[in-house]
Amino acid sequence: MSSSPYLPEASALSGWRKSSYSGASNGNCVEVSAAYPGAVPVRDSKDPKGPALVFDVAAWSAFVAAVRHGEFD
């Protein structure tokens, strides 16, 4: 896991991709990057130069699985 829970400037990383749950409106979008070894950075697409939260891979995988199973509906 990352020693820091966030990156102050997310634009320092490349390879950002939007969540498939963001929809077609491009409004409230979450993006993730695979460019951070051993962790998953997550940012708000409306603020690409802003901060990104950094999650442990296992924690992020558990969150995504819960979303897919409708646990937050």
N, CA, C and O atoms as a Tripos MOL2 file, in Angstrom:
@<TRIPOS>MOLECULE
protein
  292   291    73     0     0
PROTEIN
NO_CHARGES

@<TRIPOS>ATOM
      1 N           0.8400   -1.1860    0.0000 N.3       1 MET1
      2 CA          0.0000    0.0000    0.0000 C.3       1 MET1
      3 C           0.8750    1.2360    0.0000 C.2       1 MET1
      4 O           2.0130    1.2120    0.4700 O.2       1 MET1
      5 N           0.3420    2.2860   -0.5200 N.am      2 SER2
      6 CA          1.0500    3.5530   -0.5650 C.3       2 SER2
      7 C           1.2610    4.0840    0.8490 C.2       2 SER2
      8 O           0.4360    3.8580    1.7340 O.2       2 SER2
      9 N           2.3760    4.7950    1.0560 N.am      3 SER3
     10 CA          2.6090    5.4020    2.3580 C.3       3 SER3
     11 C           1.7810    6.6700    2.5410 C.2       3 SER3
     12 O           1.6520    7.1720    3.6580 O.2       3 SER3
     13 N           1.2250    7.1860    1.4570 N.am      4 SER4
     14 CA          0.4010    8.3810    1.5100 C.3       4 SER4
     15 C          -1.0120    8.0500    1.0470 C.2       4 SER4
     16 O          -1.1750    7.3730    0.0310 O.2       4 SER4
     17 N          -2.0430    8.5110    1.7680 N.am      5 PRO5
     18 CA         -3.4210    8.2040    1.3700 C.3       5 PRO5
     19 C          -3.9090    9.0350    0.1910 C.2       5 PRO5
     20 O          -5.0150    8.8150   -0.3040 O.2       5 PRO5
     21 N          -3.1040    9.9840   -0.2630 N.am      6 TYR6
     22 CA         -3.5110   10.7940   -1.4140 C.3       6 TYR6
     23 C          -2.2890   11.3100   -2.1590 C.2       6 TYR6
     24 O          -1.1800   11.3660   -1.6280 O.2       6 TYR6
     25 N          -2.5360   11.6820   -3.3960 N.am      7 LEU7
     26 CA         -1.5280   12.3560   -4.2130 C.3       7 LEU7
     27 C          -1.9840   13.8030   -4.3610 C.2       7 LEU7
     28 O          -3.1040   14.0340   -4.8180 O.2       7 LEU7
     29 N          -1.1760   14.7740   -3.9990 N.am      8 PRO8
     30 CA         -1.6170   16.1640   -4.0790 C.3       8 PRO8
     31 C          -1.9460   16.6310   -5.4940 C.2       8 PRO8
     32 O          -2.8170   17.4810   -5.6770 O.2       8 PRO8
     33 N          -1.2540   16.0810   -6.5010 N.am      9 GLU9
     34 CA         -1.5240   16.4790   -7.8780 C.3       9 GLU9
     35 C          -1.6420   15.2250   -8.7450 C.2       9 GLU9
     36 O          -0.6410   14.6360   -9.1530 O.2       9 GLU9
     37 N          -2.8800   14.8330   -9.0140 N.am     10 ALA10
     38 CA         -3.1570   13.5960   -9.7510 C.3      10 ALA10
     39 C          -2.6680   13.6330  -11.1840 C.2      10 ALA10
     40 O          -2.4210   12.5800  -11.7720 O.2      10 ALA10
     41 N          -2.5230   14.8050  -11.7560 N.am     11 SER11
     42 CA         -2.0940   14.8990  -13.1510 C.3      11 SER11
     43 C          -0.6650   14.4070  -13.3440 C.2      11 SER11
     44 O          -0.2220   14.2440  -14.4810 O.2      11 SER11
     45 N           0.0660   14.1670  -12.2570 N.am     12 ALA12
     46 CA          1.4270   13.6380  -12.3650 C.3      12 ALA12
     47 C           1.4200   12.2060  -12.8930 C.2      12 ALA12
     48 O           2.4410   11.7270  -13.3860 O.2      12 ALA12
     49 N           0.2790   11.5180  -12.7960 N.am     13 LEU13
     50 CA          0.1560   10.1510  -13.2890 C.3      13 LEU13
     51 C          -0.5020   10.1370  -14.6550 C.2      13 LEU13
     52 O          -1.2310   11.0610  -15.0160 O.2      13 LEU13
     53 N          -0.2420    9.0910  -15.4050 N.am     14 SER14
     54 CA         -0.8720    8.9440  -16.7150 C.3      14 SER14
     55 C          -1.8340    7.7580  -16.6800 C.2      14 SER14
     56 O          -1.9530    7.0710  -15.6650 O.2      14 SER14
     57 N          -2.5120    7.5310  -17.7900 N.am     15 GLY15
     58 CA         -3.3610    6.3480  -17.9240 C.3      15 GLY15
     59 C          -4.6610    6.3850  -17.1510 C.2      15 GLY15
     60 O          -5.1600    5.3340  -16.7480 O.2      15 GLY15
     61 N          -5.2210    7.5500  -16.9330 N.am     16 TRP16
     62 CA         -6.4930    7.6550  -16.2240 C.3      16 TRP16
     63 C          -7.6210    7.1420  -17.1050 C.2      16 TRP16
     64 O          -7.6450    7.4010  -18.3090 O.2      16 TRP16
     65 N          -8.5640    6.4080  -16.4950 N.am     17 ARG17
     66 CA         -9.7460    5.9350  -17.2260 C.3      17 ARG17
     67 C         -10.9700    6.1300  -16.3560 C.2      17 ARG17
     68 O         -10.9150    5.9940  -15.1340 O.2      17 ARG17
     69 N         -12.0930    6.4550  -17.0180 N.am     18 LYS18
     70 CA        -13.3370    6.7130  -16.2910 C.3      18 LYS18
     71 C         -14.0380    5.4250  -15.9090 C.2      18 LYS18
     72 O         -13.9040    4.4010  -16.5790 O.2      18 LYS18
     73 N         -14.7690    5.4940  -14.8470 N.am     19 SER19
     74 CA        -15.5880    4.3760  -14.3980 C.3      19 SER19
     75 C         -16.6880    4.0970  -15.4110 C.2      19 SER19
     76 O         -17.2490    5.0220  -15.9990 O.2      19 SER19
     77 N         -16.9890    2.8400  -15.6100 N.am     20 SER20
     78 CA        -18.0940    2.4750  -16.5060 C.3      20 SER20
     79 C         -19.4380    2.8600  -15.8990 C.2      20 SER20
     80 O         -20.4510    2.8640  -16.5990 O.2      20 SER20
     81 N         -19.4630    3.1810  -14.6200 N.am     21 TYR21
     82 CA        -20.6880    3.6060  -13.9550 C.3      21 TYR21
     83 C         -20.9260    5.1070  -14.0870 C.2      21 TYR21
     84 O         -21.9260    5.6130  -13.5790 O.2      21 TYR21
     85 N         -20.0340    5.8260  -14.7550 N.am     22 SER22
     86 CA        -20.1540    7.2750  -14.8790 C.3      22 SER22
     87 C         -21.2880    7.7000  -15.7960 C.2      22 SER22
     88 O         -21.8100    8.8060  -15.6520 O.2      22 SER22
     89 N         -21.6740    6.8590  -16.7210 N.am     23 GLY23
     90 CA        -22.7670    7.1890  -17.6150 C.3      23 GLY23
     91 C         -22.3370    8.0770  -18.7650 C.2      23 GLY23
     92 O         -21.1720    8.4590  -18.8680 O.2      23 GLY23
     93 N         -23.2770    8.3990  -19.6200 N.am     24 ALA24
     94 CA        -22.9940    9.1480  -20.8380 C.3      24 ALA24
     95 C         -22.9240   10.6590  -20.6210 C.2      24 ALA24
     96 O         -22.3910   11.3760  -21.4680 O.2      24 ALA24
     97 N         -23.4460   11.1470  -19.5150 N.am     25 SER25
     98 CA        -23.5080   12.5980  -19.2980 C.3      25 SER25
     99 C         -22.1580   13.2230  -18.9640 C.2      25 SER25
    100 O         -22.0180   14.4440  -19.0210 O.2      25 SER25
    101 N         -21.1670   12.4110  -18.6190 N.am     26 ASN26
    102 CA        -19.8410   12.8940  -18.2330 C.3      26 ASN26
    103 C         -19.9030   13.8710  -17.0640 C.2      26 ASN26
    104 O         -19.0650   14.7670  -16.9630 O.2      26 ASN26
    105 N         -20.8730   13.7120  -16.1960 N.am     27 GLY27
    106 CA        -21.0350   14.5920  -15.0470 C.3      27 GLY27
    107 C         -20.1670   14.1750  -13.8780 C.2      27 GLY27
    108 O         -18.9900   14.5310  -13.8190 O.2      27 GLY27
    109 N         -20.7300   13.4310  -12.9580 N.am     28 ASN28
    110 CA        -20.0250   13.0030  -11.7610 C.3      28 ASN28
    111 C         -19.2230   11.7370  -12.0660 C.2      28 ASN28
    112 O         -19.7280   10.6240  -11.9240 O.2      28 ASN28
    113 N         -17.9760   11.9170  -12.4850 N.am     29 CYS29
    114 CA        -17.1660   10.7890  -12.9300 C.3      29 CYS29
    115 C         -16.0010   10.5250  -11.9880 C.2      29 CYS29
    116 O         -15.3860   11.4430  -11.4460 O.2      29 CYS29
    117 N         -15.7260    9.2660  -11.8150 N.am     30 VAL30
    118 CA        -14.5680    8.8150  -11.0580 C.3      30 VAL30
    119 C         -13.6020    8.2080  -12.0550 C.2      30 VAL30
    120 O         -14.0040    7.4640  -12.9490 O.2      30 VAL30
    121 N         -12.3200    8.5290  -11.9010 N.am     31 GLU31
    122 CA        -11.2900    7.9530  -12.7590 C.3      31 GLU31
    123 C         -10.2670    7.2260  -11.9020 C.2      31 GLU31
    124 O          -9.9980    7.6250  -10.7690 O.2      31 GLU31
    125 N          -9.6990    6.1600  -12.4480 N.am     32 VAL32
    126 CA         -8.6360    5.4100  -11.7800 C.3      32 VAL32
    127 C          -7.4380    5.3310  -12.7210 C.2      32 VAL32
    128 O          -7.5770    5.4710  -13.9360 O.2      32 VAL32
    129 N          -6.2750    5.1060  -12.1490 N.am     33 SER33
    130 CA         -5.0530    4.9730  -12.9410 C.3      33 SER33
    131 C          -4.3230    3.6990  -12.5350 C.2      33 SER33
    132 O          -4.2950    3.3280  -11.3620 O.2      33 SER33
    133 N          -3.7430    3.0470  -13.5100 N.am     34 ALA34
    134 CA         -2.9330    1.8510  -13.2550 C.3      34 ALA34
    135 C          -1.4500    2.2030  -13.1570 C.2      34 ALA34
    136 O          -0.6040    1.3100  -13.1030 O.2      34 ALA34
    137 N          -1.1350    3.4750  -13.1340 N.am     35 ALA35
    138 CA          0.2590    3.9220  -13.1750 C.3      35 ALA35
    139 C           0.8990    4.0680  -11.7970 C.2      35 ALA35
    140 O           1.9360    4.7190  -11.6680 O.2      35 ALA35
    141 N           0.3060    3.4820  -10.7830 N.am     36 TYR36
    142 CA          0.8320    3.6040   -9.4170 C.3      36 TYR36
    143 C           1.0030    2.1980   -8.8650 C.2      36 TYR36
    144 O           0.0310    1.6170   -8.3840 O.2      36 TYR36
    145 N           2.1930    1.6350   -8.9170 N.am     37 PRO37
    146 CA          2.4120    0.2300   -8.5240 C.3      37 PRO37
    147 C           1.9390   -0.0910   -7.1060 C.2      37 PRO37
    148 O           2.2830    0.6030   -6.1490 O.2      37 PRO37
    149 N           1.1470   -1.1520   -6.9930 N.am     38 GLY38
    150 CA          0.7050   -1.6330   -5.6920 C.3      38 GLY38
    151 C          -0.4530   -0.9050   -5.0670 C.2      38 GLY38
    152 O          -0.8400   -1.2140   -3.9400 O.2      38 GLY38
    153 N          -1.0270    0.0700   -5.7800 N.am     39 ALA39
    154 CA         -2.1360    0.8420   -5.2240 C.3      39 ALA39
    155 C          -3.0120    1.3410   -6.3700 C.2      39 ALA39
    156 O          -2.6450    1.2540   -7.5420 O.2      39 ALA39
    157 N          -4.1890    1.8710   -5.9960 N.am     40 VAL40
    158 CA         -5.1250    2.3800   -7.0010 C.3      40 VAL40
    159 C          -5.4510    3.8370   -6.6780 C.2      40 VAL40
    160 O          -6.1780    4.1110   -5.7240 O.2      40 VAL40
    161 N          -4.9190    4.7730   -7.4680 N.am     41 PRO41
    162 CA         -5.2840    6.1700   -7.2930 C.3      41 PRO41
    163 C          -6.6540    6.4400   -7.9290 C.2      41 PRO41
    164 O          -6.9650    5.9210   -9.0010 O.2      41 PRO41
    165 N          -7.4570    7.2540   -7.2570 N.am     42 VAL42
    166 CA         -8.8100    7.5790   -7.7080 C.3      42 VAL42
    167 C          -8.9690    9.0950   -7.6470 C.2      42 VAL42
    168 O          -8.6300    9.7260   -6.6470 O.2      42 VAL42
    169 N          -9.4960    9.6780   -8.7470 N.am     43 ARG43
    170 CA         -9.6820   11.1330   -8.7760 C.3      43 ARG43
    171 C         -11.0410   11.4890   -9.3600 C.2      43 ARG43
    172 O         -11.7180   10.6570   -9.9650 O.2      43 ARG43
    173 N         -11.4190   12.7330   -9.1650 N.am     44 ASP44
    174 CA        -12.6310   13.3100   -9.7420 C.3      44 ASP44
    175 C         -12.2620   13.8250  -11.1290 C.2      44 ASP44
    176 O         -11.3500   14.6400  -11.2590 O.2      44 ASP44
    177 N         -12.9540   13.3640  -12.1630 N.am     45 SER45
    178 CA        -12.6080   13.7620  -13.5290 C.3      45 SER45
    179 C         -12.7860   15.2610  -13.7740 C.2      45 SER45
    180 O         -12.1770   15.8070  -14.6930 O.2      45 SER45
    181 N         -13.5980   15.9240  -12.9800 N.am     46 LYS46
    182 CA        -13.8010   17.3630  -13.1510 C.3      46 LYS46
    183 C         -12.6080   18.1740  -12.6350 C.2      46 LYS46
    184 O         -12.5140   19.3740  -12.8960 O.2      46 LYS46
    185 N         -11.6960   17.5190  -11.9010 N.am     47 ASP47
    186 CA        -10.5460   18.1990  -11.3210 C.3      47 ASP47
    187 C          -9.2760   17.3850  -11.5920 C.2      47 ASP47
    188 O          -8.6560   16.8800  -10.6560 O.2      47 ASP47
    189 N          -8.8840   17.2530  -12.8670 N.am     48 PRO48
    190 CA         -7.7530   16.3900  -13.2170 C.3      48 PRO48
    191 C          -6.4020   16.8200  -12.6440 C.2      48 PRO48
    192 O          -5.4840   16.0050  -12.5590 O.2      48 PRO48
    193 N          -6.2700   18.0770  -12.2540 N.am     49 LYS49
    194 CA         -5.0180   18.5320  -11.6460 C.3      49 LYS49
    195 C          -5.0930   18.5240  -10.1270 C.2      49 LYS49
    196 O          -4.1130   18.8330   -9.4490 O.2      49 LYS49
    197 N          -6.2510   18.1710   -9.5980 N.am     50 GLY50
    198 CA         -6.4370   18.1280   -8.1560 C.3      50 GLY50
    199 C          -5.8790   16.8560   -7.5490 C.2      50 GLY50
    200 O          -5.1520   16.1150   -8.2100 O.2      50 GLY50
    201 N          -6.2130   16.6040   -6.3100 N.am     51 PRO51
    202 CA         -5.6730   15.4330   -5.6160 C.3      51 PRO51
    203 C          -6.3560   14.1300   -6.0440 C.2      51 PRO51
    204 O          -7.4380   14.1370   -6.6310 O.2      51 PRO51
    205 N          -5.6980   13.0300   -5.7360 N.am     52 ALA52
    206 CA         -6.2640   11.7010   -5.9330 C.3      52 ALA52
    207 C          -6.1230   10.9370   -4.6220 C.2      52 ALA52
    208 O          -5.0860   11.0020   -3.9620 O.2      52 ALA52
    209 N          -7.1610   10.2250   -4.2590 N.am     53 LEU53
    210 CA         -7.0670    9.3240   -3.1190 C.3      53 LEU53
    211 C          -6.3630    8.0580   -3.5840 C.2      53 LEU53
    212 O          -6.5350    7.6420   -4.7290 O.2      53 LEU53
    213 N          -5.5750    7.4430   -2.7130 N.am     54 VAL54
    214 CA         -4.8310    6.2400   -3.0690 C.3      54 VAL54
    215 C          -5.2960    5.0970   -2.1650 C.2      54 VAL54
    216 O          -5.2130    5.1790   -0.9390 O.2      54 VAL54
    217 N          -5.7880    4.0280   -2.8030 N.am     55 PHE55
    218 CA         -6.3130    2.8790   -2.0710 C.3      55 PHE55
    219 C          -5.4510    1.6480   -2.2850 C.2      55 PHE55
    220 O          -4.8750    1.4570   -3.3560 O.2      55 PHE55
    221 N          -5.3700    0.8270   -1.2710 N.am     56 ASP56
    222 CA         -4.7410   -0.4750   -1.3730 C.3      56 ASP56
    223 C          -5.5030   -1.2910   -2.4210 C.2      56 ASP56
    224 O          -6.7270   -1.1950   -2.4980 O.2      56 ASP56
    225 N          -4.7990   -2.0920   -3.2260 N.am     57 VAL57
    226 CA         -5.4270   -2.8560   -4.2950 C.3      57 VAL57
    227 C          -6.5310   -3.7630   -3.7630 C.2      57 VAL57
    228 O          -7.6010   -3.8360   -4.3690 O.2      57 VAL57
    229 N          -6.3050   -4.4500   -2.6600 N.am     58 ALA58
    230 CA         -7.3160   -5.3580   -2.1010 C.3      58 ALA58
    231 C          -8.5550   -4.5920   -1.6430 C.2      58 ALA58
    232 O          -9.6780   -5.0510   -1.8510 O.2      58 ALA58
    233 N          -8.3610   -3.4460   -1.0300 N.am     59 ALA59
    234 CA         -9.4990   -2.6370   -0.5720 C.3      59 ALA59
    235 C         -10.3040   -2.1200   -1.7570 C.2      59 ALA59
    236 O         -11.5340   -2.1340   -1.7260 O.2      59 ALA59
    237 N          -9.6150   -1.6640   -2.8060 N.am     60 TRP60
    238 CA        -10.3110   -1.1730   -3.9930 C.3      60 TRP60
    239 C         -11.0760   -2.3070   -4.6650 C.2      60 TRP60
    240 O         -12.2140   -2.1100   -5.0910 O.2      60 TRP60
    241 N         -10.4830   -3.4710   -4.7650 N.am     61 SER61
    242 CA        -11.1540   -4.6260   -5.3730 C.3      61 SER61
    243 C         -12.4090   -5.0090   -4.6010 C.2      61 SER61
    244 O         -13.4320   -5.3390   -5.2000 O.2      61 SER61
    245 N         -12.3340   -4.9650   -3.2810 N.am     62 ALA62
    246 CA        -13.5020   -5.2770   -2.4510 C.3      62 ALA62
    247 C         -14.6030   -4.2410   -2.6690 C.2      62 ALA62
    248 O         -15.7790   -4.6000   -2.7370 O.2      62 ALA62
    249 N         -14.2460   -2.9750   -2.7770 N.am     63 PHE63
    250 CA        -15.2180   -1.9140   -3.0340 C.3      63 PHE63
    251 C         -15.9010   -2.1210   -4.3800 C.2      63 PHE63
    252 O         -17.1270   -2.0500   -4.4710 O.2      63 PHE63
    253 N         -15.1200   -2.3760   -5.4230 N.am     64 VAL64
    254 CA        -15.6800   -2.5800   -6.7650 C.3      64 VAL64
    255 C         -16.6120   -3.7930   -6.7730 C.2      64 VAL64
    256 O         -17.6750   -3.7480   -7.3910 O.2      64 VAL64
    257 N         -16.2280   -4.8600   -6.1030 N.am     65 ALA65
    258 CA        -17.0840   -6.0460   -6.0280 C.3      65 ALA65
    259 C         -18.4060   -5.7170   -5.3340 C.2      65 ALA65
    260 O         -19.4630   -6.1830   -5.7610 O.2      65 ALA65
    261 N         -18.3550   -4.9280   -4.2780 N.am     66 ALA66
    262 CA        -19.5750   -4.5390   -3.5660 C.3      66 ALA66
    263 C         -20.4830   -3.6920   -4.4470 C.2      66 ALA66
    264 O         -21.7020   -3.8570   -4.4230 O.2      66 ALA66
    265 N         -19.8930   -2.7800   -5.2290 N.am     67 VAL67
    266 CA        -20.6810   -1.9630   -6.1570 C.3      67 VAL67
    267 C         -21.3650   -2.8580   -7.1820 C.2      67 VAL67
    268 O         -22.5550   -2.7060   -7.4580 O.2      67 VAL67
    269 N         -20.6060   -3.7860   -7.7420 N.am     68 ARG68
    270 CA        -21.1740   -4.6910   -8.7530 C.3      68 ARG68
    271 C         -22.3040   -5.5530   -8.2060 C.2      68 ARG68
    272 O         -23.2200   -5.9230   -8.9400 O.2      68 ARG68
    273 N         -22.2380   -5.8710   -6.9190 N.am     69 HIS69
    274 CA        -23.2850   -6.6970   -6.3030 C.3      69 HIS69
    275 C         -24.4420   -5.8740   -5.7590 C.2      69 HIS69
    276 O         -25.3490   -6.4180   -5.1290 O.2      69 HIS69
    277 N         -24.4190   -4.5520   -6.0000 N.am     70 GLY70
    278 CA        -25.5330   -3.6980   -5.6080 C.3      70 GLY70
    279 C         -25.6120   -3.3800   -4.1300 C.2      70 GLY70
    280 O         -26.6760   -3.0050   -3.6390 O.2      70 GLY70
    281 N         -24.5170   -3.5200   -3.4130 N.am     71 GLU71
    282 CA        -24.5380   -3.2980   -1.9640 C.3      71 GLU71
    283 C         -24.7340   -1.8370   -1.5600 C.2      71 GLU71
    284 O         -24.9810   -1.5530   -0.3870 O.2      71 GLU71
    285 N         -24.6300   -0.9130   -2.5040 N.am     72 PHE72
    286 CA        -24.7960    0.5010   -2.1910 C.3      72 PHE72
    287 C         -26.0400    1.0920   -2.8420 C.2      72 PHE72
    288 O         -26.2530    2.3030   -2.7880 O.2      72 PHE72
    289 N         -26.8580    0.2470   -3.4540 N.am     73 ASP73
    290 CA        -28.0780    0.7230   -4.1190 C.3      73 ASP73
    291 C         -29.1400    1.0930   -3.1050 C.2      73 ASP73
    292 O         -30.2340    1.5130   -3.4820 O.2      73 ASP73
@<TRIPOS>BOND
     1     1     2 1
     2     2     3 1
     3     3     4 2
     4     3     5 am
     5     5     6 1
     6     6     7 1
     7     7     8 2
     8     7     9 am
     9     9    10 1
    10    10    11 1
    11    11    12 2
    12    11    13 am
    13    13    14 1
    14    14    15 1
    15    15    16 2
    16    15    17 am
    17    17    18 1
    18    18    19 1
    19    19    20 2
    20    19    21 am
    21    21    22 1
    22    22    23 1
    23    23    24 2
    24    23    25 am
    25    25    26 1
    26    26    27 1
    27    27    28 2
    28    27    29 am
    29    29    30 1
    30    30    31 1
    31    31    32 2
    32    31    33 am
    33    33    34 1
    34    34    35 1
    35    35    36 2
    36    35    37 am
    37    37    38 1
    38    38    39 1
    39    39    40 2
    40    39    41 am
    41    41    42 1
    42    42    43 1
    43    43    44 2
    44    43    45 am
    45    45    46 1
    46    46    47 1
    47    47    48 2
    48    47    49 am
    49    49    50 1
    50    50    51 1
    51    51    52 2
    52    51    53 am
    53    53    54 1
    54    54    55 1
    55    55    56 2
    56    55    57 am
    57    57    58 1
    58    58    59 1
    59    59    60 2
    60    59    61 am
    61    61    62 1
    62    62    63 1
    63    63    64 2
    64    63    65 am
    65    65    66 1
    66    66    67 1
    67    67    68 2
    68    67    69 am
    69    69    70 1
    70    70    71 1
    71    71    72 2
    72    71    73 am
    73    73    74 1
    74    74    75 1
    75    75    76 2
    76    75    77 am
    77    77    78 1
    78    78    79 1
    79    79    80 2
    80    79    81 am
    81    81    82 1
    82    82    83 1
    83    83    84 2
    84    83    85 am
    85    85    86 1
    86    86    87 1
    87    87    88 2
    88    87    89 am
    89    89    90 1
    90    90    91 1
    91    91    92 2
    92    91    93 am
    93    93    94 1
    94    94    95 1
    95    95    96 2
    96    95    97 am
    97    97    98 1
    98    98    99 1
    99    99   100 2
   100    99   101 am
   101   101   102 1
   102   102   103 1
   103   103   104 2
   104   103   105 am
   105   105   106 1
   106   106   107 1
   107   107   108 2
   108   107   109 am
   109   109   110 1
   110   110   111 1
   111   111   112 2
   112   111   113 am
   113   113   114 1
   114   114   115 1
   115   115   116 2
   116   115   117 am
   117   117   118 1
   118   118   119 1
   119   119   120 2
   120   119   121 am
   121   121   122 1
   122   122   123 1
   123   123   124 2
   124   123   125 am
   125   125   126 1
   126   126   127 1
   127   127   128 2
   128   127   129 am
   129   129   130 1
   130   130   131 1
   131   131   132 2
   132   131   133 am
   133   133   134 1
   134   134   135 1
   135   135   136 2
   136   135   137 am
   137   137   138 1
   138   138   139 1
   139   139   140 2
   140   139   141 am
   141   141   142 1
   142   142   143 1
   143   143   144 2
   144   143   145 am
   145   145   146 1
   146   146   147 1
   147   147   148 2
   148   147   149 am
   149   149   150 1
   150   150   151 1
   151   151   152 2
   152   151   153 am
   153   153   154 1
   154   154   155 1
   155   155   156 2
   156   155   157 am
   157   157   158 1
   158   158   159 1
   159   159   160 2
   160   159   161 am
   161   161   162 1
   162   162   163 1
   163   163   164 2
   164   163   165 am
   165   165   166 1
   166   166   167 1
   167   167   168 2
   168   167   169 am
   169   169   170 1
   170   170   171 1
   171   171   172 2
   172   171   173 am
   173   173   174 1
   174   174   175 1
   175   175   176 2
   176   175   177 am
   177   177   178 1
   178   178   179 1
   179   179   180 2
   180   179   181 am
   181   181   182 1
   182   182   183 1
   183   183   184 2
   184   183   185 am
   185   185   186 1
   186   186   187 1
   187   187   188 2
   188   187   189 am
   189   189   190 1
   190   190   191 1
   191   191   192 2
   192   191   193 am
   193   193   194 1
   194   194   195 1
   195   195   196 2
   196   195   197 am
   197   197   198 1
   198   198   199 1
   199   199   200 2
   200   199   201 am
   201   201   202 1
   202   202   203 1
   203   203   204 2
   204   203   205 am
   205   205   206 1
   206   206   207 1
   207   207   208 2
   208   207   209 am
   209   209   210 1
   210   210   211 1
   211   211   212 2
   212   211   213 am
   213   213   214 1
   214   214   215 1
   215   215   216 2
   216   215   217 am
   217   217   218 1
   218   218   219 1
   219   219   220 2
   220   219   221 am
   221   221   222 1
   222   222   223 1
   223   223   224 2
   224   223   225 am
   225   225   226 1
   226   226   227 1
   227   227   228 2
   228   227   229 am
   229   229   230 1
   230   230   231 1
   231   231   232 2
   232   231   233 am
   233   233   234 1
   234   234   235 1
   235   235   236 2
   236   235   237 am
   237   237   238 1
   238   238   239 1
   239   239   240 2
   240   239   241 am
   241   241   242 1
   242   242   243 1
   243   243   244 2
   244   243   245 am
   245   245   246 1
   246   246   247 1
   247   247   248 2
   248   247   249 am
   249   249   250 1
   250   250   251 1
   251   251   252 2
   252   251   253 am
   253   253   254 1
   254   254   255 1
   255   255   256 2
   256   255   257 am
   257   257   258 1
   258   258   259 1
   259   259   260 2
   260   259   261 am
   261   261   262 1
   262   262   263 1
   263   263   264 2
   264   263   265 am
   265   265   266 1
   266   266   267 1
   267   267   268 2
   268   267   269 am
   269   269   270 1
   270   270   271 1
   271   271   272 2
   272   271   273 am
   273   273   274 1
   274   274   275 1
   275   275   276 2
   276   275   277 am
   277   277   278 1
   278   278   279 1
   279   279   280 2
   280   279   281 am
   281   281   282 1
   282   282   283 1
   283   283   284 2
   284   283   285 am
   285   285   286 1
   286   286   287 1
   287   287   288 2
   288   287   289 am
   289   289   290 1
   290   290   291 1
   291   291   292 2
@<TRIPOS>SUBSTRUCTURE
     1 MET1         2 RESIDUE 1 A MET
     2 SER2         6 RESIDUE 1 A SER
     3 SER3        10 RESIDUE 1 A SER
     4 SER4        14 RESIDUE 1 A SER
     5 PRO5        18 RESIDUE 1 A PRO
     6 TYR6        22 RESIDUE 1 A TYR
     7 LEU7        26 RESIDUE 1 A LEU
     8 PRO8        30 RESIDUE 1 A PRO
     9 GLU9        34 RESIDUE 1 A GLU
    10 ALA10       38 RESIDUE 1 A ALA
    11 SER11       42 RESIDUE 1 A SER
    12 ALA12       46 RESIDUE 1 A ALA
    13 LEU13       50 RESIDUE 1 A LEU
    14 SER14       54 RESIDUE 1 A SER
    15 GLY15       58 RESIDUE 1 A GLY
    16 TRP16       62 RESIDUE 1 A TRP
    17 ARG17       66 RESIDUE 1 A ARG
    18 LYS18       70 RESIDUE 1 A LYS
    19 SER19       74 RESIDUE 1 A SER
    20 SER20       78 RESIDUE 1 A SER
    21 TYR21       82 RESIDUE 1 A TYR
    22 SER22       86 RESIDUE 1 A SER
    23 GLY23       90 RESIDUE 1 A GLY
    24 ALA24       94 RESIDUE 1 A ALA
    25 SER25       98 RESIDUE 1 A SER
    26 ASN26      102 RESIDUE 1 A ASN
    27 GLY27      106 RESIDUE 1 A GLY
    28 ASN28      110 RESIDUE 1 A ASN
    29 CYS29      114 RESIDUE 1 A CYS
    30 VAL30      118 RESIDUE 1 A VAL
    31 GLU31      122 RESIDUE 1 A GLU
    32 VAL32      126 RESIDUE 1 A VAL
    33 SER33      130 RESIDUE 1 A SER
    34 ALA34      134 RESIDUE 1 A ALA
    35 ALA35      138 RESIDUE 1 A ALA
    36 TYR36      142 RESIDUE 1 A TYR
    37 PRO37      146 RESIDUE 1 A PRO
    38 GLY38      150 RESIDUE 1 A GLY
    39 ALA39      154 RESIDUE 1 A ALA
    40 VAL40      158 RESIDUE 1 A VAL
    41 PRO41      162 RESIDUE 1 A PRO
    42 VAL42      166 RESIDUE 1 A VAL
    43 ARG43      170 RESIDUE 1 A ARG
    44 ASP44      174 RESIDUE 1 A ASP
    45 SER45      178 RESIDUE 1 A SER
    46 LYS46      182 RESIDUE 1 A LYS
    47 ASP47      186 RESIDUE 1 A ASP
    48 PRO48      190 RESIDUE 1 A PRO
    49 LYS49      194 RESIDUE 1 A LYS
    50 GLY50      198 RESIDUE 1 A GLY
    51 PRO51      202 RESIDUE 1 A PRO
    52 ALA52      206 RESIDUE 1 A ALA
    53 LEU53      210 RESIDUE 1 A LEU
    54 VAL54      214 RESIDUE 1 A VAL
    55 PHE55      218 RESIDUE 1 A PHE
    56 ASP56      222 RESIDUE 1 A ASP
    57 VAL57      226 RESIDUE 1 A VAL
    58 ALA58      230 RESIDUE 1 A ALA
    59 ALA59      234 RESIDUE 1 A ALA
    60 TRP60      238 RESIDUE 1 A TRP
    61 SER61      242 RESIDUE 1 A SER
    62 ALA62      246 RESIDUE 1 A ALA
    63 PHE63      250 RESIDUE 1 A PHE
    64 VAL64      254 RESIDUE 1 A VAL
    65 ALA65      258 RESIDUE 1 A ALA
    66 ALA66      262 RESIDUE 1 A ALA
    67 VAL67      266 RESIDUE 1 A VAL
    68 ARG68      270 RESIDUE 1 A ARG
    69 HIS69      274 RESIDUE 1 A HIS
    70 GLY70      278 RESIDUE 1 A GLY
    71 GLU71      282 RESIDUE 1 A GLU
    72 PHE72      286 RESIDUE 1 A PHE
    73 ASP73      290 RESIDUE 1 A ASP
